[in-house]
Amino acid sequence: MQSGSLIIDTDIHNAIRRREDMLPFLPKVWHQQWMDNEVGVYGQYYSPLGVMRKDAVPDSGGSPGSDPLYVLKHHMDPYGIDFGILTGSGVLGISLHADPDYANAIASAYNDWQIEHWLKVSPKFKGSILINHSDPAAAAQEIDRMGPHPDMVQVIMSSGARMPYGQRFYHPIYEAAERNGLPVAVHPGTEGKGISGAPTPSGYPTRYMEWHNILPANYMTHINSLVCEGVFEKFPKLKFVAIEGGIAWLPHLMWRMDKNYKALRDTTPWLKRLPSEYILEHVRLTTQPIEEPADIDHLVQIFNMIRADEIVMFSSDYPHWDFDNPKIALNGIPREMKQRILGQNAADLYKLHKQPVESKGVEAQ
């Protein structure tokens, strides 16, 4: 496979087709609760567009993203996507459920369901290990349980949380991820839900647009915390993937952190390098929702500031309403940089350098 032709989509939202599909993997004590309200973590923001694309409903019915064969037919094959990283749909909020035992059970059941209903369908699909980040010890056990599976390529948790992700409460998660050679990814959509804090430092926005606009502030919080708390010194092989959090804010954060480090380094004596150096080595971003300035050269300048040809990966967010088409999403970006963003950076991170061989005689569950 030529690296220039490689396309890897790092954010495909695979949905559970029917609630009862999870029951074979879930202890019976939790069956009724799952059937009554699934994750059971609710938000307060209404989008008039909904969340899903209206044209992504499978031929066989069900919600968009719920049929793996249709995802191949409707999304991956038409765009020549070699691999798709599955990030789940509607389940990330399990970390914000008030009952950690229920949350742990759902995370484990979901991972088993994902293997059976998706990863066995096509080698083009690669899974994310769902964890309940509110119980780091149990999360670490789940990472160790799922980590050896060859098609599980990262750990995933919600970006909504009760405290910033650098704090030592979460360190068992990073220790387990590093032990298994897996990056840790976060995805937005749960800010302000369940037992998380307010989605902004000043409280709750009024409407969906306002909430959606400010999500990068939470990503800045987590990356600032990870660096300043010394996570990347303690776990030097760890990679952190900030999915769907935007890109243009990163230069500002790096500059501000570097400036303050020069005056305040005595407060973080464990740091041996500039904060920006830790970010560029350990943090990866995804393109969707990519910022779209009127002058594309402005975006190229920002990409150059953050070495996007090394740390940015393509994502479509399929089948969500603000989906990005890989054939047009990076128009105006220099060719070599575009090729690396479309596939090579993700191939390096997830170790996906071989062309997948399609499974034979496997049907969607």
KEKE-3310 file (N, C-alpha, C; in steps of 0.2 Angstrom, whole numbers, plus 5000, padded with zeros to 4 digits):
npx = (5004:5003:5009:5003:4991:4983:4969:4962:4949:4946:4935:4921:4905:4898:4883:4872:4861:4848:4842:4841:4851:4862:4860:4865:4878:4878:4877:4863:4857:4857:4849:4835:4837:4845:4836:4826:4832:4844:4860:4856:4860:4857:4855:4853:4852:4845:4845:4840:4843:4845:4855:4860:4864:4851:4852:4858:4852:4851:4848:4842:4834:4833:4844:4855:4872:4870:4871:4884:4887:4881:4887:4900:4896:4889:4898:4912:4917:4913:4922:4934:4940:4952:4953:4942:4940:4931:4920:4909:4892:4881:4885:4896:4894:4892:4902:4898:4888:4878:4880:4893:4895:4885:4889:4902:4898:4891:4901:4909:4901:4897:4910:4912:4901:4904:4915:4909:4898:4904:4918:4921:4915:4921:4938:4942:4936:4941:4942:4937:4941:4929:4928:4924:4927:4926:4929:4943:4951:4943:4942:4955:4956:4948:4954:4965:4959:4953:4964:4973:4966:4968:4961:4957:4961:4963:4959:4944:4935:4923:4924:4918:4919:4922:4933:4949:4959:4972:4974:4979:4970:4966:4977:4979:4972:4980:4992:4988:4984:4996:5004:4998:5001:4992:4984:4975:4959:4948:4931:4919:4903:4897:4898:4893:4883:4875:4885:4895:4904:4899:4898:4906:4918:4910:4898:4882:4878:4865:4859:4860:4869:4877:4883:4889:4899:4908:4915:4929:4935:4935:4943:4955:4957:4959:4971:4980:4980:4985:4998:5003:5002:5011:5009:5014:5027:5027:5021:5029:5027:5014:5000:4989:4973:4963:4948:4937:4938:4941:4955:4961:4964:4975:4988:4988:4986:4998:5008:5004:5006:5019:5025:5021:5027:5040:5041:5035:5040:5045:5033:5030:5040:5043:5042:5052:5054:5048:5031:5024:5032:5029:5016:5017:5023:5015:5001:4987:4977:4960:4952:4939:4927:4933:4941:4935:4941:4939:4949:4959:4973:4975:4972:4981:4993:4991:4991:5004:5010:5008:5013:5005:5007:5012:5004:4990:4975:4964:4946:4929:4917:4906:4890:4886:4878:4887:4896:4911:4918:4931:4936:4935:4937:4950:4954:4965:4975:4992:4999:5008:5006:4993:4991:4997:4989:4977:4979:4992:4997:4988:4990:5003:5001:4991:4996:4993:4997:4996:4986:4969:4962:4947:4934:4927:4911:4904:4891:4882:4877)
npy = (4994:5011:5025:5037:5035:5030:5030:5034:5034:5041:5042:5035:5033:5020:5012:5004:4992:4986:4987:4975:4967:4969:4961:4947:4949:4955:4955:4947:4954:4968:4969:4974:4987:4992:4990:4998:5011:5012:5020:5030:5043:5060:5074:5092:5100:5105:5101:5107:5101:5088:5074:5065:5061:5062:5054:5042:5031:5014:5002:4991:4996:5004:5014:5027:5021:5009:4997:4987:4982:4991:5003:5001:5000:5013:5022:5019:5012:5020:5031:5026:5022:5015:5010:5011:5018:5014:5023:5022:5026:5035:5029:5034:5042:5034:5034:5044:5040:5038:5027:5017:5003:4998:5006:5000:4987:4989:4995:4984:4975:4981:4982:4968:4966:4974:4968:4956:4960:4969:4970:4957:4957:4965:4967:4980:4987:4994:4993:5003:5003:5004:5012:5015:5029:5035:5025:5021:5009:4998:5002:5000:4986:4982:4987:4979:4967:4968:4973:4964:4960:4960:4969:4979:4995:5007:5015:5022:5036:5048:5065:5074:5076:5074:5080:5087:5078:5076:5073:5063:5054:5047:5040:5026:5022:5027:5020:5007:5008:5012:5000:4991:4996:5005:5020:5033:5040:5054:5059:5072:5078:5075:5084:5093:5084:5071:5066:5074:5090:5107:5113:5124:5135:5145:5140:5135:5135:5142:5137:5124:5128:5137:5129:5120:5127:5130:5119:5116:5122:5113:5103:5110:5112:5098:5094:5104:5100:5087:5089:5098:5091:5081:5069:5064:5063:5053:5043:5039:5033:5035:5040:5053:5056:5068:5069:5076:5089:5101:5112:5124:5131:5126:5132:5144:5139:5131:5142:5150:5141:5138:5151:5154:5143:5146:5156:5150:5138:5132:5127:5116:5105:5092:5093:5092:5098:5110:5114:5114:5105:5092:5091:5091:5079:5069:5071:5069:5076:5076:5079:5083:5093:5103:5119:5132:5145:5160:5163:5150:5149:5154:5144:5134:5140:5139:5125:5123:5128:5119:5108:5099:5089:5079:5077:5078:5069:5062:5063:5059:5059:5052:5044:5058:5074:5084:5079:5075:5075:5065:5068:5081:5088:5093:5102:5113:5112:5109:5096:5085:5086:5084:5071:5064:5067:5062:5048:5042:5047:5042:5028:5026:5029:5019:5008:5003:4998:4989:4983:4979:4963:4957:4950:4933:4928:4933:4940:4954:4957)
npz = (5000:4996:5005:5002:4997:5007:5017:5033:5044:5058:5067:5068:5071:5078:5080:5092:5087:5091:5107:5114:5109:5116:5128:5129:5133:5145:5162:5170:5180:5177:5166:5165:5168:5158:5147:5150:5151:5144:5143:5152:5155:5154:5143:5141:5130:5115:5098:5083:5071:5074:5077:5069:5051:5039:5028:5031:5036:5037:5024:5029:5039:5056:5066:5060:5057:5063:5056:5051:5038:5030:5033:5028:5014:5012:5017:5019:5008:4996:4998:4998:5010:5020:5033:5048:5063:5076:5087:5094:5099:5108:5120:5127:5138:5149:5158:5166:5173:5188:5196:5198:5197:5188:5177:5174:5171:5159:5151:5149:5143:5131:5125:5122:5114:5103:5098:5093:5085:5076:5074:5069:5057:5047:5043:5041:5051:5066:5084:5098:5115:5127:5142:5160:5166:5178:5188:5190:5193:5190:5176:5172:5173:5163:5152:5152:5150:5137:5130:5123:5112:5094:5086:5093:5096:5103:5119:5125:5131:5138:5135:5144:5162:5179:5185:5179:5167:5170:5183:5197:5201:5189:5185:5185:5174:5163:5166:5163:5150:5144:5147:5139:5126:5120:5114:5123:5120:5119:5118:5113:5119:5130:5139:5154:5157:5167:5181:5178:5178:5176:5159:5155:5163:5169:5170:5164:5147:5137:5125:5112:5101:5107:5117:5109:5102:5112:5116:5113:5124:5135:5130:5130:5144:5148:5141:5146:5159:5159:5154:5164:5176:5175:5168:5156:5158:5168:5162:5149:5136:5133:5122:5119:5112:5105:5100:5089:5094:5088:5082:5080:5092:5098:5095:5103:5116:5118:5117:5127:5138:5137:5139:5153:5159:5159:5169:5180:5183:5195:5201:5195:5196:5191:5177:5163:5151:5139:5139:5127:5120:5125:5122:5107:5106:5112:5111:5100:5087:5079:5063:5061:5070:5058:5058:5048:5040:5031:5023:5017:5018:5031:5039:5035:5040:5054:5054:5051:5062:5072:5068:5060:5051:5058:5069:5067:5063:5050:5052:5050:5057:5054:5057:5059:5059:5055:5047:5038:5022:5015:5003:5001:5013:5016:5006:4999:5008:5009:4998:5003:5017:5018:5014:5024:5035:5031:5032:5035:5048:5057:5054:5059:5073:5076:5071:5058:5045:5035:5021:5024:5023:5017:5026:5024:5020:5031:5040:5044:5061)
capx = (5000:5007:5006:4999:4984:4980:4964:4960:4944:4947:4929:4915:4900:4894:4877:4869:4855:4843:4844:4842:4857:4867:4859:4869:4885:4877:4874:4856:4854:4857:4845:4829:4839:4847:4831:4822:4834:4851:4865:4853:4863:4853:4858:4848:4853:4841:4848:4835:4846:4846:4862:4862:4862:4845:4853:4862:4848:4853:4843:4838:4831:4837:4847:4861:4877:4869:4872:4891:4888:4879:4893:4905:4893:4887:4903:4919:4919:4913:4927:4941:4943:4955:4951:4938:4941:4924:4920:4903:4886:4877:4888:4902:4891:4892:4907:4895:4882:4879:4881:4899:4894:4881:4893:4907:4895:4889:4907:4912:4896:4898:4916:4911:4896:4907:4919:4905:4894:4907:4925:4920:4911:4926:4945:4942:4934:4945:4938:4940:4939:4925:4929:4920:4933:4924:4931:4949:4954:4939:4944:4962:4955:4944:4959:4969:4955:4952:4970:4976:4963:4972:4958:4956:4967:4964:4955:4940:4931:4920:4928:4915:4922:4921:4939:4953:4961:4979:4975:4982:4965:4965:4983:4978:4970:4985:4996:4985:4985:5003:5006:4995:5003:4986:4983:4969:4955:4942:4926:4914:4896:4894:4900:4887:4879:4876:4889:4901:4903:4896:4902:4910:4920:4905:4891:4879:4876:4858:4857:4865:4874:4882:4886:4893:4904:4913:4918:4936:4938:4936:4949:4961:4958:4962:4978:4984:4981:4989:5005:5006:5002:5017:5007:5018:5034:5026:5020:5032:5025:5007:4998:4982:4969:4958:4944:4932:4938:4944:4962:4964:4965:4981:4994:4987:4987:5005:5011:5003:5009:5027:5027:5020:5032:5047:5041:5032:5042:5046:5027:5029:5047:5044:5043:5059:5054:5043:5024:5023:5036:5025:5010:5018:5025:5010:4994:4985:4970:4957:4950:4932:4925:4939:4939:4935:4942:4937:4956:4962:4980:4976:4972:4988:4998:4990:4993:5011:5012:5007:5016:4999:5009:5014:4999:4983:4972:4957:4940:4923:4911:4900:4885:4883:4875:4892:4901:4916:4920:4938:4938:4935:4938:4956:4956:4969:4981:4998:4998:5011:5003:4986:4992:4999:4983:4972:4981:4999:4998:4984:4993:5008:4998:4987:5000:4989:5001:4994:4980:4965:4959:4940:4932:4923:4905:4902:4885:4880:4873)
capy = (5000:5017:5029:5043:5033:5028:5034:5031:5038:5040:5044:5032:5031:5013:5012:4998:4992:4985:4986:4968:4965:4969:4957:4941:4951:4959:4951:4948:4959:4974:4969:4978:4994:4993:4990:5004:5018:5011:5023:5034:5050:5064:5081:5097:5104:5103:5103:5107:5097:5082:5072:5060:5062:5059:5049:5037:5026:5008:4999:4986:5000:5005:5021:5028:5019:5003:4991:4988:4982:4998:5008:4999:5002:5020:5027:5018:5010:5025:5036:5023:5022:5008:5008:5015:5018:5014:5027:5022:5031:5035:5025:5037:5045:5029:5036:5049:5037:5039:5020:5014:4996:4998:5009:4995:4982:4992:4996:4977:4971:4985:4979:4961:4966:4977:4962:4951:4963:4974:4968:4951:4958:4967:4969:4987:4990:4994:4995:5007:5000:5008:5012:5020:5033:5036:5020:5019:5003:4994:5004:4997:4979:4982:4988:4973:4962:4969:4976:4959:4959:4963:4974:4985:5000:5012:5016:5028:5039:5054:5071:5076:5073:5078:5084:5087:5072:5075:5072:5056:5049:5044:5037:5019:5021:5028:5015:5001:5009:5011:4993:4987:4999:5008:5027:5035:5045:5057:5062:5076:5077:5073:5090:5095:5078:5066:5068:5079:5097:5112:5113:5129:5137:5150:5137:5131:5139:5142:5133:5119:5131:5140:5124:5116:5132:5131:5112:5116:5124:5107:5100:5114:5110:5092:5094:5108:5096:5081:5091:5101:5086:5077:5063:5061:5061:5047:5038:5042:5030:5036:5045:5055:5058:5073:5068:5081:5095:5107:5112:5131:5133:5123:5136:5148:5135:5130:5148:5152:5136:5139:5157:5153:5138:5150:5160:5146:5131:5129:5124:5109:5103:5086:5094:5093:5101:5115:5111:5112:5099:5087:5091:5089:5072:5065:5073:5069:5079:5074:5085:5085:5098:5107:5126:5134:5152:5163:5162:5144:5150:5155:5137:5131:5143:5136:5118:5123:5130:5114:5102:5095:5083:5074:5076:5078:5064:5063:5060:5061:5060:5048:5048:5064:5079:5089:5074:5078:5071:5065:5070:5089:5092:5096:5106:5119:5110:5106:5089:5080:5086:5081:5064:5062:5068:5057:5041:5040:5048:5037:5022:5026:5028:5013:5002:5000:4999:4983:4983:4974:4958:4957:4943:4930:4924:4936:4944:4959:4953)
capz = (5000:4996:5010:4999:4995:5013:5021:5039:5047:5066:5071:5065:5077:5077:5085:5094:5083:5096:5114:5116:5106:5122:5133:5129:5135:5151:5168:5170:5185:5174:5160:5165:5168:5151:5142:5152:5149:5142:5147:5158:5156:5149:5143:5141:5124:5109:5091:5078:5066:5077:5078:5063:5045:5037:5022:5033:5038:5034:5020:5033:5044:5061:5067:5056:5060:5067:5052:5048:5031:5027:5034:5022:5008:5011:5019:5018:5001:4991:4999:4998:5017:5021:5040:5051:5070:5079:5093:5098:5098:5114:5126:5131:5144:5154:5163:5170:5177:5196:5198:5194:5195:5181:5171:5173:5167:5152:5147:5147:5138:5125:5121:5119:5108:5098:5094:5090:5080:5071:5072:5065:5051:5042:5045:5040:5057:5072:5089:5104:5122:5131:5149:5164:5169:5185:5192:5186:5195:5185:5169:5171:5172:5157:5147:5152:5147:5130:5126:5119:5106:5089:5082:5098:5094:5108:5124:5124:5137:5137:5137:5150:5167:5186:5186:5174:5166:5172:5190:5198:5201:5183:5182:5184:5167:5159:5167:5159:5142:5142:5148:5133:5120:5117:5116:5126:5117:5122:5113:5116:5118:5137:5144:5157:5158:5172:5186:5176:5180:5171:5152:5155:5170:5171:5171:5158:5141:5136:5119:5109:5097:5112:5120:5104:5100:5117:5118:5114:5131:5139:5128:5133:5151:5149:5139:5151:5165:5157:5154:5170:5181:5173:5165:5150:5162:5172:5157:5143:5130:5132:5118:5120:5106:5106:5095:5088:5098:5085:5081:5079:5098:5100:5096:5109:5122:5118:5118:5134:5143:5137:5143:5160:5162:5160:5176:5186:5183:5201:5203:5191:5195:5187:5170:5160:5144:5138:5138:5120:5117:5128:5118:5101:5106:5115:5109:5093:5086:5073:5059:5061:5065:5056:5057:5041:5039:5024:5019:5019:5020:5038:5042:5034:5044:5060:5054:5051:5069:5077:5065:5058:5047:5062:5075:5065:5059:5047:5055:5046:5062:5051:5052:5062:5055:5053:5044:5033:5016:5015:4997:5000:5019:5017:5000:5000:5012:5005:4996:5007:5023:5017:5013:5031:5039:5028:5033:5038:5055:5060:5053:5064:5079:5077:5068:5053:5039:5030:5018:5027:5019:5019:5029:5019:5022:5037:5039:5050:5066)
cpx = (5004:5004:5002:4992:4980:4975:4961:4955:4944:4941:4923:4911:4896:4889:4875:4862:4848:4845:4845:4848:4863:4866:4863:4876:4884:4874:4867:4853:4854:4852:4839:4831:4841:4841:4826:4825:4842:4856:4862:4856:4860:4856:4852:4848:4849:4844:4842:4837:4846:4853:4865:4860:4856:4846:4857:4859:4849:4847:4839:4834:4836:4840:4853:4867:4876:4870:4879:4892:4886:4884:4898:4902:4892:4893:4910:4921:4919:4919:4934:4944:4945:4953:4947:4939:4934:4925:4914:4898:4882:4879:4893:4900:4891:4897:4904:4889:4884:4881:4887:4898:4890:4886:4899:4904:4893:4895:4909:4907:4897:4904:4915:4906:4899:4912:4914:4901:4897:4914:4925:4918:4916:4933:4946:4940:4939:4942:4942:4937:4936:4927:4925:4926:4932:4927:4938:4952:4950:4941:4950:4961:4952:4949:4964:4966:4954:4959:4973:4973:4966:4968:4955:4962:4968:4959:4951:4936:4928:4925:4925:4917:4921:4927:4944:4957:4969:4980:4976:4976:4964:4971:4983:4976:4976:4991:4994:4986:4992:5006:5003:4997:4997:4986:4976:4965:4950:4938:4921:4907:4893:4895:4893:4882:4880:4880:4895:4899:4900:4900:4906:4912:4915:4898:4889:4877:4868:4856:4862:4870:4879:4886:4891:4899:4910:4917:4925:4939:4939:4942:4956:4962:4961:4969:4982:4985:4985:4997:5007:5006:5007:5015:5012:5026:5033:5025:5022:5030:5017:5005:4990:4979:4963:4953:4938:4932:4941:4952:4965:4966:4972:4987:4994:4988:4995:5009:5010:5006:5016:5029:5026:5025:5038:5047:5039:5034:5043:5039:5026:5036:5048:5044:5050:5060:5048:5036:5023:5026:5032:5019:5011:5020:5020:5003:4993:4978:4967:4954:4943:4930:4930:4937:4939:4935:4940:4944:4959:4969:4981:4976:4978:4993:4997:4992:5001:5014:5012:5010:5010:5001:5011:5008:4992:4981:4965:4952:4934:4917:4905:4897:4882:4882:4881:4898:4905:4918:4927:4940:4938:4937:4945:4959:4959:4975:4986:4997:5001:5008:4996:4986:4993:4993:4978:4973:4987:5000:4994:4987:4999:5006:4995:4990:4996:4992:5000:4987:4975:4962:4952:4938:4927:4917:4903:4897:4885:4876:4866)
cpy = (5006:5022:5035:5041:5030:5033:5031:5036:5036:5041:5041:5030:5025:5013:5005:4997:4991:4984:4979:4964:4964:4964:4951:4943:4954:4955:4953:4953:4966:4974:4974:4986:4996:4994:4996:5011:5018:5015:5027:5040:5055:5071:5086:5102:5101:5105:5102:5102:5090:5080:5069:5063:5058:5053:5043:5031:5019:5005:4994:4990:5001:5012:5021:5025:5012:4997:4991:4987:4988:5003:5007:5002:5009:5025:5025:5016:5016:5030:5033:5023:5015:5006:5013:5013:5019:5018:5026:5027:5030:5032:5028:5040:5040:5031:5041:5047:5037:5032:5017:5007:4995:5000:5004:4990:4983:4992:4989:4974:4975:4982:4972:4961:4969:4972:4958:4954:4967:4971:4962:4952:4960:4969:4976:4991:4989:4997:5000:5004:5005:5007:5016:5023:5035:5031:5017:5012:4998:4995:5000:4990:4978:4983:4982:4967:4962:4971:4970:4958:4963:4968:4979:4989:5006:5011:5022:5030:5045:5060:5075:5073:5077:5082:5083:5080:5071:5072:5064:5051:5045:5040:5030:5017:5022:5022:5008:5002:5009:5004:4989:4991:5003:5016:5028:5041:5047:5059:5066:5074:5076:5079:5093:5090:5074:5069:5072:5086:5101:5112:5118:5131:5142:5147:5134:5136:5138:5137:5129:5123:5134:5135:5120:5121:5131:5124:5112:5118:5118:5103:5103:5112:5103:5091:5098:5104:5090:5083:5093:5096:5081:5070:5060:5060:5054:5041:5040:5039:5032:5042:5047:5058:5062:5073:5073:5087:5101:5107:5119:5134:5131:5128:5141:5145:5133:5136:5150:5148:5137:5145:5157:5148:5142:5154:5156:5139:5127:5125:5117:5106:5096:5087:5096:5096:5106:5111:5109:5106:5092:5086:5088:5081:5067:5066:5072:5072:5076:5080:5088:5087:5103:5114:5128:5142:5154:5162:5155:5144:5151:5148:5133:5134:5140:5129:5118:5124:5124:5107:5097:5089:5078:5072:5076:5072:5065:5060:5063:5062:5056:5044:5054:5069:5084:5084:5078:5073:5071:5068:5078:5092:5095:5100:5112:5118:5107:5098:5084:5080:5083:5074:5061:5062:5063:5050:5039:5041:5043:5030:5021:5025:5022:5007:4999:5001:4994:4984:4978:4969:4957:4950:4940:4927:4927:4941:4948:4955:4957)
cpz = (5000:5001:5008:4998:5001:5016:5027:5042:5054:5070:5067:5071:5075:5082:5086:5091:5087:5103:5116:5114:5112:5127:5134:5133:5142:5156:5169:5175:5182:5168:5160:5165:5161:5146:5144:5150:5147:5146:5153:5160:5151:5149:5142:5135:5118:5103:5086:5072:5068:5077:5072:5056:5043:5032:5024:5036:5034:5029:5024:5039:5050:5061:5062:5060:5064:5063:5049:5041:5027:5028:5029:5016:5007:5013:5017:5011:4996:4992:4999:5005:5018:5028:5043:5059:5073:5086:5097:5097:5104:5120:5130:5137:5150:5160:5168:5173:5184:5199:5195:5193:5188:5176:5169:5169:5160:5148:5144:5142:5131:5121:5118:5113:5102:5094:5090:5084:5074:5069:5068:5058:5045:5045:5044:5046:5062:5078:5094:5110:5126:5138:5153:5168:5176:5190:5189:5187:5190:5178:5167:5169:5166:5151:5147:5149:5140:5126:5122:5112:5100:5086:5087:5098:5099:5114:5123:5130:5135:5139:5143:5156:5174:5188:5180:5173:5168:5179:5192:5199:5195:5181:5181:5176:5162:5159:5163:5152:5140:5142:5141:5126:5117:5119:5119:5122:5121:5117:5116:5116:5125:5142:5147:5159:5164:5178:5185:5179:5175:5164:5151:5162:5173:5172:5165:5153:5140:5131:5116:5105:5102:5115:5115:5102:5105:5119:5118:5120:5135:5137:5130:5140:5152:5147:5143:5157:5164:5157:5161:5176:5180:5171:5160:5153:5165:5167:5150:5136:5128:5126:5119:5114:5108:5100:5095:5092:5095:5085:5082:5086:5101:5101:5102:5115:5123:5120:5125:5139:5143:5141:5150:5163:5164:5167:5181:5186:5189:5204:5200:5190:5191:5179:5168:5154:5144:5137:5131:5117:5119:5123:5111:5100:5108:5113:5102:5092:5080:5070:5060:5069:5064:5056:5050:5040:5032:5020:5021:5021:5028:5042:5041:5038:5051:5060:5054:5059:5074:5074:5063:5054:5051:5067:5073:5061:5056:5051:5051:5051:5059:5057:5055:5057:5052:5050:5039:5028:5015:5008:4996:5007:5020:5011:5002:5005:5008:5004:5001:5014:5023:5017:5020:5035:5037:5031:5037:5045:5059:5060:5058:5071:5081:5074:5063:5046:5033:5027:5021:5021:5021:5021:5024:5022:5029:5036:5045:5055:5067)
residu = (MET:GLN:SER:GLY:SER:LEU:ILE:ILE:ASP:THR:ASP:ILE:HIS:ASN:ALA:ILE:ARG:ARG:ARG:GLU:ASP:MET:LEU:PRO:PHE:LEU:PRO:LYS:VAL:TRP:HIS:GLN:GLN:TRP:MET:ASP:ASN:GLU:VAL:GLY:VAL:TYR:GLY:GLN:TYR:TYR:SER:PRO:LEU:GLY:VAL:MET:ARG:LYS:ASP:ALA:VAL:PRO:ASP:SER:GLY:GLY:SER:PRO:GLY:SER:ASP:PRO:LEU:TYR:VAL:LEU:LYS:HIS:HIS:MET:ASP:PRO:TYR:GLY:ILE:ASP:PHE:GLY:ILE:LEU:THR:GLY:SER:GLY:VAL:LEU:GLY:ILE:SER:LEU:HIS:ALA:ASP:PRO:ASP:TYR:ALA:ASN:ALA:ILE:ALA:SER:ALA:TYR:ASN:ASP:TRP:GLN:ILE:GLU:HIS:TRP:LEU:LYS:VAL:SER:PRO:LYS:PHE:LYS:GLY:SER:ILE:LEU:ILE:ASN:HIS:SER:ASP:PRO:ALA:ALA:ALA:ALA:GLN:GLU:ILE:ASP:ARG:MET:GLY:PRO:HIS:PRO:ASP:MET:VAL:GLN:VAL:ILE:MET:SER:SER:GLY:ALA:ARG:MET:PRO:TYR:GLY:GLN:ARG:PHE:TYR:HIS:PRO:ILE:TYR:GLU:ALA:ALA:GLU:ARG:ASN:GLY:LEU:PRO:VAL:ALA:VAL:HIS:PRO:GLY:THR:GLU:GLY:LYS:GLY:ILE:SER:GLY:ALA:PRO:THR:PRO:SER:GLY:TYR:PRO:THR:ARG:TYR:MET:GLU:TRP:HIS:ASN:ILE:LEU:PRO:ALA:ASN:TYR:MET:THR:HIS:ILE:ASN:SER:LEU:VAL:CYS:GLU:GLY:VAL:PHE:GLU:LYS:PHE:PRO:LYS:LEU:LYS:PHE:VAL:ALA:ILE:GLU:GLY:GLY:ILE:ALA:TRP:LEU:PRO:HIS:LEU:MET:TRP:ARG:MET:ASP:LYS:ASN:TYR:LYS:ALA:LEU:ARG:ASP:THR:THR:PRO:TRP:LEU:LYS:ARG:LEU:PRO:SER:GLU:TYR:ILE:LEU:GLU:HIS:VAL:ARG:LEU:THR:THR:GLN:PRO:ILE:GLU:GLU:PRO:ALA:ASP:ILE:ASP:HIS:LEU:VAL:GLN:ILE:PHE:ASN:MET:ILE:ARG:ALA:ASP:GLU:ILE:VAL:MET:PHE:SER:SER:ASP:TYR:PRO:HIS:TRP:ASP:PHE:ASP:ASN:PRO:LYS:ILE:ALA:LEU:ASN:GLY:ILE:PRO:ARG:GLU:MET:LYS:GLN:ARG:ILE:LEU:GLY:GLN:ASN:ALA:ALA:ASP:LEU:TYR:LYS:LEU:HIS:LYS:GLN:PRO:VAL:GLU:SER:LYS:GLY:VAL:GLU:ALA:GLN)
# end
